[in-house]
Amino acid sequence: MSHLKLHGFFNSSASYRVRIALGLKGLEWEHVGVNIRTGAQNGIEYKALNPAGLVPTLEHGAVRVTQSLAIIDYLERLRPTPQLIPADGPERTRVLEIASLIACDIHPLNNLRVLKYLTGPLELSEAQKQQWYLNWIEQGFDALEAWLPAQGGFCVGETPTLADCCLVPQVANAQRMNVDLSAYPRILRINEHCLRLAAFADAAPNRQPDFVA
């Protein structure tokens, strides 16, 4: 198998999702740090790799894949087991619902470039930025909590899926922003269970080579 390189940032939720998937698949990979706090993602060299100027980007030989869900789909085809996206049936539908809710509805409204735009060009205060963040977390987590099972350690079924790969980074993101998550016991239960597994624990931001406190 050709060498896998993941261009990402330790605190990027999207990069975090892919790191979890790589760990669950048992794939060897190289971390290439892209400091999105200093704008490295907008540099000429990185934009030649990923014209959107976002992280992560996966390199696999001559293949370049951007967008975390597309990367995880690529990994699913590269190494089909363990399966992270059920092949069919209601479990597949629910996994994709949860992943899409987090990756398409919650996270894009609260990622770094949006928050910087709020306090930069739009001149919102830190308190207004926090209220923006909290509004979208609450709307998204209210829906997510309702979709999750009352018991069990994972979002769907008895094994980790794409849904769990998305949930854990989003919880870490919310905790970093000091959001009170006590209203979401199912989310917290699944997050805590997943973090007991090596693939999730090893993917945590503070275990990455580019981590900065």
C-alpha positions as CSV (number, residue, x, y, z in Angstrom):
1,M,0.0,0.0,0.0
2,S,1.3,3.5,-0.9
3,H,2.2,5.8,2.0
4,L,-0.7,7.8,3.5
5,K,-0.2,11.4,4.5
6,L,-2.8,13.4,6.4
7,H,-2.4,17.2,6.2
8,G,-4.3,18.5,9.1
9,F,-4.3,20.6,12.3
10,F,-4.4,19.1,15.8
11,N,-7.4,21.1,16.8
12,S,-9.4,20.8,13.6
13,S,-12.6,18.7,14.2
14,A,-12.6,17.6,10.6
15,S,-9.0,16.4,10.9
16,Y,-9.8,14.7,14.2
17,R,-12.6,12.7,12.5
18,V,-10.2,11.3,9.9
19,R,-7.6,10.5,12.5
20,I,-10.2,8.4,14.4
21,A,-11.1,6.6,11.2
22,L,-7.5,5.9,10.4
23,G,-7.0,4.4,13.9
24,L,-10.1,2.3,13.7
25,K,-9.0,0.9,10.3
26,G,-5.5,0.2,11.7
27,L,-3.8,2.1,8.9
28,E,-0.3,3.6,9.2
29,W,-0.1,7.3,8.2
30,E,2.0,10.3,8.5
31,H,0.8,13.5,10.1
32,V,1.7,16.7,8.2
33,G,0.8,19.8,10.3
34,V,-1.0,22.8,8.7
35,N,-1.3,25.6,11.2
36,I,-4.7,27.1,10.4
37,R,-4.2,29.7,13.2
38,T,-1.4,31.3,11.3
39,G,-3.1,31.0,7.9
40,A,-0.8,28.2,6.5
41,Q,-3.9,26.7,4.8
42,N,-4.0,29.8,2.5
43,G,-0.4,29.5,1.4
44,I,0.5,28.8,-2.3
45,E,2.0,25.4,-1.6
46,Y,-1.0,24.1,0.4
47,K,-3.6,25.6,-2.0
48,A,-1.9,23.7,-4.8
49,L,-2.8,20.6,-2.8
50,N,-6.2,21.7,-1.7
51,P,-7.7,24.7,-3.6
52,A,-10.4,25.2,-0.9
53,G,-7.7,26.0,1.6
54,L,-9.2,23.8,4.2
55,V,-8.0,20.9,6.3
56,P,-7.7,17.9,6.2
57,T,-6.3,16.7,2.9
58,L,-5.3,13.0,2.4
59,E,-2.4,12.1,0.1
60,H,-2.2,8.5,-1.0
61,G,0.3,8.2,-3.8
62,A,-1.0,10.3,-6.7
63,V,-4.4,10.5,-5.1
64,R,-5.5,13.7,-3.2
65,V,-8.8,13.6,-1.2
66,T,-10.2,16.6,0.6
67,Q,-13.3,16.9,2.9
68,S,-13.4,14.7,5.9
69,L,-16.4,12.6,4.9
70,A,-15.0,12.0,1.5
71,I,-11.7,11.0,3.0
72,I,-13.4,8.5,5.4
73,D,-15.4,7.1,2.5
74,Y,-12.1,6.6,0.6
75,L,-10.6,4.8,3.6
76,E,-13.7,2.6,3.8
77,R,-13.0,1.5,0.2
78,L,-9.3,1.2,0.8
79,R,-9.7,-1.0,3.8
80,P,-13.3,-2.3,4.1
81,T,-13.0,-3.7,7.6
82,P,-13.9,-2.8,10.2
83,Q,-16.8,-1.2,8.4
84,L,-17.6,2.3,9.5
85,I,-20.5,2.9,7.1
86,P,-23.1,0.1,7.2
87,A,-23.8,-1.3,3.7
88,D,-27.6,-0.9,3.8
89,G,-30.7,-0.8,5.9
90,P,-31.8,1.6,8.6
91,E,-28.4,1.6,10.3
92,R,-26.8,3.0,7.2
93,T,-29.4,5.8,7.1
94,R,-29.0,6.7,10.7
95,V,-25.2,6.8,10.5
96,L,-25.3,9.1,7.5
97,E,-28.0,11.3,9.2
98,I,-25.8,11.8,12.3
99,A,-22.6,12.3,10.4
100,S,-24.3,14.9,8.1
101,L,-26.0,16.7,11.0
102,I,-22.6,17.2,12.7
103,A,-20.3,17.7,9.7
104,C,-22.7,19.7,7.5
105,D,-25.1,21.5,9.9
106,I,-23.3,22.1,13.2
107,H,-19.5,22.3,12.5
108,P,-19.4,24.6,9.5
109,L,-21.2,27.4,11.4
110,N,-18.8,27.1,14.3
111,N,-15.4,26.5,12.7
112,L,-12.4,28.8,13.1
113,R,-12.8,30.8,9.9
114,V,-16.5,31.6,10.7
115,L,-15.7,32.6,14.3
116,K,-12.8,34.8,13.2
117,Y,-15.1,36.5,10.6
118,L,-17.6,37.2,13.3
119,T,-15.1,39.0,15.5
120,G,-13.1,40.4,12.6
121,P,-15.0,42.0,9.7
122,L,-18.4,41.9,11.4
123,E,-16.9,43.3,14.7
124,L,-19.0,41.1,17.0
125,S,-17.9,41.0,20.7
126,E,-16.6,37.8,22.3
127,A,-19.9,37.5,24.1
128,Q,-21.8,37.7,20.8
129,K,-19.5,35.2,19.2
130,Q,-20.1,32.8,22.1
131,Q,-23.9,33.2,21.8
132,W,-23.6,32.4,18.1
133,Y,-21.6,29.3,18.9
134,L,-24.0,28.2,21.6
135,N,-27.1,28.7,19.5
136,W,-26.0,26.3,16.8
137,I,-24.6,23.8,19.2
138,E,-27.9,23.7,21.1
139,Q,-30.0,23.3,17.9
140,G,-27.8,20.6,16.6
141,F,-27.3,18.7,19.9
142,D,-31.0,18.8,20.6
143,A,-31.6,16.8,17.4
144,L,-28.6,14.6,17.9
145,E,-29.6,13.6,21.5
146,A,-33.0,12.6,20.2
147,W,-31.5,10.3,17.5
148,L,-29.1,8.5,19.9
149,P,-30.0,5.2,21.7
150,A,-31.0,5.3,25.3
151,Q,-28.4,2.6,26.1
152,G,-25.2,1.4,24.5
153,G,-21.7,2.8,23.8
154,F,-22.0,3.9,20.2
155,C,-24.3,6.1,18.1
156,V,-25.6,3.2,16.0
157,G,-25.2,-0.5,16.6
158,E,-22.6,-2.3,18.6
159,T,-19.4,-1.1,16.9
160,P,-17.9,2.3,16.1
161,T,-19.2,4.0,12.9
162,L,-18.7,7.2,10.9
163,A,-21.3,8.7,13.3
164,D,-19.0,8.2,16.3
165,C,-16.0,9.6,14.3
166,C,-18.0,12.8,14.0
167,L,-19.6,12.9,17.4
168,V,-16.4,12.8,19.5
169,P,-14.6,15.7,17.9
170,Q,-17.7,17.8,18.0
171,V,-18.1,17.2,21.7
172,A,-14.4,18.1,22.2
173,N,-15.1,21.3,20.2
174,A,-18.0,22.2,22.4
175,Q,-16.1,21.5,25.6
176,R,-13.2,23.7,24.4
177,M,-15.8,26.5,24.1
178,N,-17.0,25.9,27.7
179,V,-20.5,24.7,26.7
180,D,-22.5,23.1,29.4
181,L,-23.5,19.7,28.0
182,S,-25.3,18.3,31.0
183,A,-28.6,18.4,29.0
184,Y,-27.2,15.8,26.7
185,P,-26.6,12.6,28.7
186,R,-26.7,10.3,25.6
187,I,-24.1,12.3,23.8
188,L,-21.9,12.4,26.9
189,R,-22.3,8.6,27.5
190,I,-21.2,7.7,24.0
191,N,-18.4,10.2,23.9
192,E,-17.0,8.8,27.2
193,H,-17.3,5.2,26.0
194,C,-15.6,6.0,22.7
195,L,-12.7,7.7,24.4
196,R,-11.9,4.5,26.2
197,L,-10.9,3.0,22.8
198,A,-7.3,3.5,21.6
199,A,-8.3,4.7,18.1
200,F,-10.3,7.6,19.7
201,A,-7.9,8.4,22.5
202,D,-4.8,8.4,20.2
203,A,-6.6,10.8,17.8
204,A,-7.1,13.4,20.5
205,P,-5.7,16.9,19.7
206,N,-3.3,16.8,22.7
207,R,-1.6,13.6,21.3
208,Q,-0.8,15.1,17.9
209,P,2.8,16.2,17.0
210,D,1.7,19.8,16.2
211,F,-0.2,20.2,19.5
212,V,0.2,23.6,21.2
213,A,-1.5,24.2,24.6
